[in-house]
Structure formats: structure tokens, C-alpha cells
Amino acid sequence: MTLQAGMAIEDISPLKPLALVGYPHVERILTGINDPLLASALYLENDSEVLMMIAVDILFLSSKTICEIRKRIATATVLKESNILISCTHTHSGPATMPFAWITDIDAEYMELLKENIVKAGIKAATSKKSVKLAVTSVNISGVGCNRHDPEGPRDPEVAIIAIKDSETDKISGVSMVYSMHPTVMHEDSTLVSSDFPGYTRAYLKQEFGKDLTIMYHTGPEGNQSPRYHVKGQTFAEAERLGNILGKAVAEKINTLTDDDFSDNLPLSVAGTSILVKRRTFPSVADAEENLEFRRNEFARLKAEDAGHGPIRTAECSIFGAESTLDLAKQSADGSLQKSFAAKPSAEIQVMQIGDAYFVGIPGEIFVEYALNLKSRSPEKTFAICLANGELQGYVVTEGADGYEADNSTLLPETGNIIIDAALELINKIGV
């Protein structure tokens, strides 16, 4: 079961001015690039299985786009389409790849560049394999972000780490990580392309382990997680500060690993399934308009009271959510929403075993409580990767959730439980 790995990175930054996505109501046409957007691929192979994980610095990718990319990679390699996981880091400072209420025109030229370069990264990773040793570990961190509704609320401080060591040089050649946090240090006033704080985490790790280090950064369940209560401003200096906190913690953990922690003889497995999502029933247009008025008044009150950045930003985002609910209520009233839902009733859940750890690919943005539930119930070391292999047209919130995410969601909280139950079933199936 000798382990081999291949890694590759391709730049997916736009080559011309495009609309940046991530914040509504603001026309953001990019004026430059602060740091490049990347597609980062990891290919793993032992004597019996092959798999690939790709992290992409984009807000969302549709399941249709994912399917096309997988097919193109599989055609050119030994990989099966079902053994490829593609997730989005969810940067809010990149081009739109799907229609949104405030962005309807998706640039076809950029979409082809994006798909072509993700495919390139995948093929390069699969065809550059070499013998490696691998360790799966984790570290708990603080200081980057927390629950964006309640600083004392549920969060997941654990960062999953896959450390890859070149068998010939005995040096760390790759790091894959999963962290549950919105990359939203930069706000709508920025018109520069950026991967946000994860880009600075990557830069820190390259300084620590060498410029040739390949880093795959995946975003975990971040539906209600953000840097909102930790930032001192929406600046690149702040993105760097938070990114360095994360990078330093990961580097220190890797530096504690001994030869005994690494192995070139690890099991690899992949399993997947589809679930039927549970759709939310929307309020009447009149009730949605009343909710929007309430959200606007609450935002105005908190601003007048100078309640602080965290509460004020939360209230402002609640306006965005209420506006989304109003739009969805109108679509529900005219029947167009039901047609859209009928075209996409299912969602893909994917589990990858790497050694004694399991990585669960989940589409969309789920609240962190579901990931904590998954970890507590799983018989093995388990980490969830969100925004994987598609999106879910909104958040997966918990029962009783209120505000931006709940107003913006098209799904019932029951969907979250269905996702976790399906993931656990796959983990148990692999473990048999």
C-alpha cells in the first residue's frame, strides 16, 4: 500500500475587469489583484485506490460546473469522477461564477479560463506523483473568528491538517488544511481580487517550509462563522494579521510531528451518496415586506446607539437576508421558485478516508453546529469540508435560527440532519 501524492497549483485570477461577488447592492468592478486566486490540487494513490481534492478560491461553483470539471480530469487521468472532491474557499473578493440577484451576467470567457485551469491543476497533480509520507493531525486555534451572531456561541476551533513529506528529501512538500471560517475580512469597499486571509496563511506557511510548498486550503462549515468580532478593520493588513495567526498555529503543529507520525502505508477510500433536501415554505409578500422594514429599523437603531462593529454589521446583513426573503417570496408567489427547486431536488454527499481520518464533502453553507454533531457522533476522526461539489441555494441553518442566514435560506433545518446522517452512514460503510 505504498503511498504516492501529486500536487499542483494554477492561477485562476481574472485577466480583465469583472464584477466581484460576495456583497449585494454594491457595484464592485475589480481594479486590480492584491493576491492571486488559486486552484490547488492534491492527488493521492496507494495500491488499491486513487482520489483527488481540489480547493478553489471562488465564492461558489454550481454542481453543473463541478461535473464538467470532474469529467475533463477523469478523461485525462486514472481517476473516476466520483473520486474527485472540488470545494470553494468562499472568498468574497473574486468573480461571479453563478447568477445572483445583483449579478445576472456571468462572463463566459472567465468561466472557460476558470474551468480550464482547475482541470490543468488536477491533471498536473495526477501526473506528477511521487512517493510520500503523510500525517493527518489537527490544531485548535483562536483569534481569527467566532460565531458571528454571538461571540460566545458555537464555533469549531479545530483546524484539520494533512502534512505531506517527500520520501526522497524528507522535507514537507505539501499541506492540506480545513478551517471553518468565512474569509470575509475584506468588505464591499474593496475592489481588489483577493483570497482574503487564507492567502496570507498560505504565504506564512511558504515562509516556514519553503517557496515550493503546495498548500490546499478548504473551508469547513462556516455558515455562522466569521472574523466579524476579531477584526480591527476591513483591510489587507488585518487579513494578513489573521492569516498569520492561522499559519503560525498550523506550522507549529507540523513542526511537532515526529517520524513516527508519518506513514507511507495508509488506506484510502471514497464513498458517496445523494440526499433529497427539504425546502422551506416562504412567507407572503406582505409578511416579507414587514420583516424587511423591521430589519431596517433595527439596523438604524443600532447605528444610532453606536452598538459596535459586530452587532451593527450583523444587523446590516440581516437587511440583506430580508431582501432575499422578499425576492424569494415573490418568486414563490408567481411559481417560478418551485420550478427552480424541481430542477435540483438532490445534493451530493461525499466521504474520503485518508489513513484514520475521514473528510466529508458537503455542498452549500451549513451552520457549525452540524459539523460539531458530526464529529461527536462519528466513530473516527472526522472533518467536514463545505461548499464542496456544488451549492444548495442558501444556508443550512439550525432550528430557531434568526437573521441573515435564516432569511436567506431556501432549506428547512431538517436538511442539516439529513446531511449528517448520510455522512455517518458513509463513514460506517467504509469502516466495515
LUMTI-157033 format. One record per residue (C-alpha): x, y, z; residue in three letters. Coordinates in steps of 0.1 Angstrom, whole numbers, plus 5000, padded with zeros to 4 digits. Last residue first. Example, Ala and Ser with C-alpha at 12.3 -4.5 7.8 and 13.67 -1.06 7.14 Angstrom:
! residues 2
513749895071SER/512349555078ALA/
***
This chain:
! residues 432
483249795077VAL/484850135081GLY/483850255046ILE/480150185053LYS/480350345088ASN/481750665072ILE/479050655045LEU/476250615071GLU/477850905091LEU/477751125061ALA/474151045053ALA/473151115089ASP/474951455088ILE/473251565056ILE/469851455067ILE/470351645100ASN/471251965080GLY/468251925058THR/465951925088GLU/466952295092PRO/464552365063LEU/466052505031LEU/465852815009THR/467953015033SER/468453395030ASN/466153475059ASP/467753215081ALA/471253335071GLU/470553695076TYR/468653685109GLY/467153415130ASP/468053045137ALA/465352855156GLY/466252515142GLU/469752535127THR/470652685094VAL/471652525061VAL/472452835040TYR/471452925005GLY/470952784970GLN/472552454979LEU/475952464963GLU/478152234943GLY/480851964947ASN/482152104981ALA/481052434995LEU/481852285029CYS/484552045040ILE/483751845071ALA/486351685093PHE/486251345110THR/488451135133LYS/486550815136GLU/483450665153PRO/481550985141SER/478851105165ARG/480851395182SER/482451505149LYS/479151505130LEU/477451705158ASN/480251955157LEU/479851985120ALA/476152035123TYR/476652305149GLU/478952495125VAL/476052605104PHE/476052475068ILE/477052665037GLU/476452475004GLY/477652134992PRO/479151895018ILE/482351695013GLY/483251485044VAL/486851415052PHE/487551105072TYR/490751035092ALA/492450705101ASP/494550705069GLY/492850925043ILE/489150835040GLN/487151045017MET/483351095021VAL/481051264996GLN/477551395000ILE/475851514968GLU/472651714968ALA/469151644955SER/466051824944PRO/467652044917LYS/465352114887ALA/462252094909ALA/463752384930PHE/463852614901SER/460252534890LYS/459052594926GLN/460752934926LEU/459053044894SER/455552984909GLY/454453354909ASP/454053364947ALA/457253174953SER/459253414932GLN/457753704951LYS/458553534984ALA/462153464972LEU/462653834965ASP/461253924999LEU/463453665016THR/466453804998SER/465654155010GLU/465354015045ALA/468753845042GLY/470454165030PHE/468754355059ILE/470054095083SER/473554175069CYS/473154525082GLU/472054395116ALA/475154165118THR/477354455108ARG/475954675135ILE/476254405162PRO/479954335153GLY/481054695146HIS/479854845179GLY/476454955193ALA/476855315182ASP/473355375196GLU/472255545163ALA/473855265144LYS/471955005165LEU/468655185159ARG/469155215122ALA/469954845118PHE/466854755139GLU/464654985117ASN/465954825085ARG/465354475099ARG/461754565109PHE/461054705074GLU/462354395058LEU/460154175080ASN/457054375070GLU/457954335033GLU/458253955039ALA/454853955056ASP/453354135026ALA/454953915001VAL/453653605019SER/456053395037PRO/458153125021PHE/457952745027THR/461452595032ARG/462652305011ARG/463951975024LYS/466851835005VAL/466851484990LEU/470251314995ILE/472751174971SER/475550934980THR/479350904980GLY/482150684991ALA/485950714987VAL/488750515003SER/492450545010LEU/494350325035PRO/497850445045LEU/501350295041ASN/503750575035ASP/503450685071SER/504250995092PHE/503651045129ASP/506550815138ASP/508951045120ASP/507951315145THR/505351595143LEU/505951905165THR/506952115135ASN/503552045119ILE/501852195149LYS/503952505149GLU/503352555112ALA/499552525117VAL/499452765146ALA/501653015127LYS/499552995096GLY/496353065115LEU/497753365133ILE/499453485101ASN/496153475082GLY/494553695109LEU/497353955107ARG/497453935069GLU/493753995066ALA/494054285090GLU/496854445069ALA/494654375039PHE/492054605055THR/488454575068GLN/489154705103GLY/490154595138LYS/488954245131VAL/488053995157HIS/484254025162TYR/483454005125ARG/486053735117PRO/483253505106SER/481353185115GLN/477553125111ASN/477652935078GLY/481352845081GLU/481252465080PRO/484852395067GLY/486752595041THR/489552415022HIS/493052545018TYR/495452324997MET/499052435001ILE/502052344979THR/505452424993LEU/507952524967ASP/508652864985LYS/509952695016GLY/508652545049PHE/508152855071GLU/507953125045GLN/505652915024LYS/503452855055LEU/503153235060TYR/502253295024ALA/499553025026ARG/498053185057THR/498253515039TYR/496053375010GLY/493753225036PRO/493053585050PHE/491353715018ASP/491653514986SER/491953854969SER/490954044938VAL/490954424945LEU/487754634945THR/487554674983SER/484654884997ASP/482454564997GLU/484254405026HIS/487654245031MET/487954035063VAL/485453805048THR/487053465045PRO/484153295064HIS/485653045089MET/485652675095SER/489252565088TYR/490452275066VAL/494052215057MET/496252055031SER/499952095034VAL/502551995009GLY/506351945004SER/507451895040ILE/511051775037LYS/512351415039ASP/514251485006THR/513451144990GLU/510151055007SER/508751395002ASP/506651485033LYS/502951565032ILE/501151725062ALA/497351695062ILE/495951935088ILE/492451975101ALA/492052305120VAL/489952275152GLU/488452595167PRO/484852495158ASP/482352755169ARG/479152765190PRO/478253095206GLY/480353315228GLU/480953575201PRO/477153555194ASP/475853615159HIS/479053595140ARG/480253285158ASN/484053315160CYS/487053455142GLY/490853465138VAL/491953495174GLY/491753125185SER/493252805173ILE/492952435179ASN/495352205160VAL/494951905138SER/496651585126THR/496951365095VAL/500451265086ALA/501751155052LEU/504851005037LYS/505551045000VAL/506550864969SER/506051074937LYS/503051184916LYS/503451444889SER/500751314865THR/497751334889ALA/498751684902ALA/499251814867LYS/495951674856ILE/494051834885GLY/495852174882ALA/495152184845LYS/491452094851VAL/491252394875ILE/492952604849ASN/490552514821GLU/487452554843LYS/488452904854LEU/489553014819LEU/486252884805GLU/484353074832MET/486353384825TYR/485453384788GLU/481753314796ALA/481453624819ASP/478453574841ILE/475653834835ASP/473053824863THR/474753994892ILE/472554164918TRP/470153874923ALA/472953634918PHE/473953434887PRO/476853184891MET/480653224886THR/480953574900ALA/484553704901PRO/486553704934GLY/486653914965SER/484053734987HIS/486353434991THR/484353114995HIS/487252864997THR/485452664971CYS/485552284971SER/486252014945ILE/486351654955LEU/487351394929ILE/486751024934ASN/483251024918SER/484751144885GLU/486950834885LYS/490650904884LEU/493150734860VAL/493751064842THR/492751264811ALA/489151164810THR/488851194847ALA/490051554847ILE/487551654820ARG/484651474837LYS/485451634870ARG/485551984855ILE/482151924838GLU/480551784869CYS/481852074890ILE/480352324866THR/476952154867LYS/477152124906SER/477552504906SER/480652674919LEU/480652924947PHE/482753204962LEU/485953124944ILE/489453044955ASP/489352684945VAL/490552384966ALA/490952044948ILE/490951704965MET/491851394944MET/491551024950LEU/493150694940VAL/492650344954GLU/494249994957SER/498050014957ASP/498050374971ASN/497350704954GLU/496751054964LEU/496251364942TYR/496151714958LEU/495052014938ALA/495252394944SER/493152624922ALA/494352974930LEU/493253334932LEU/496153574931PRO/496953844957ASP/496054214956ASN/494854204921ILE/493554514903GLY/490554734896THR/487754484900LEU/484354614893ILE/482354624925ARG/478754764921GLU/477354744956VAL/473854624963HIS/474854284975PRO/478254154988TYR/480153844977GLY/480853894940VAL/483354094921LEU/482254224887ALA/484854184861LEU/487854384848PRO/490254174827LYS/492553874832LEU/490653714860PRO/492753514886SER/492653134883ILE/496353074889ASP/497152704888GLU/498652494916ILE/499752134916ALA/500251834939MET/500951474933GLY/501051204960ALA/502150844963GLN/501650604992LEU/502950244991THR/500050005000MET/
***
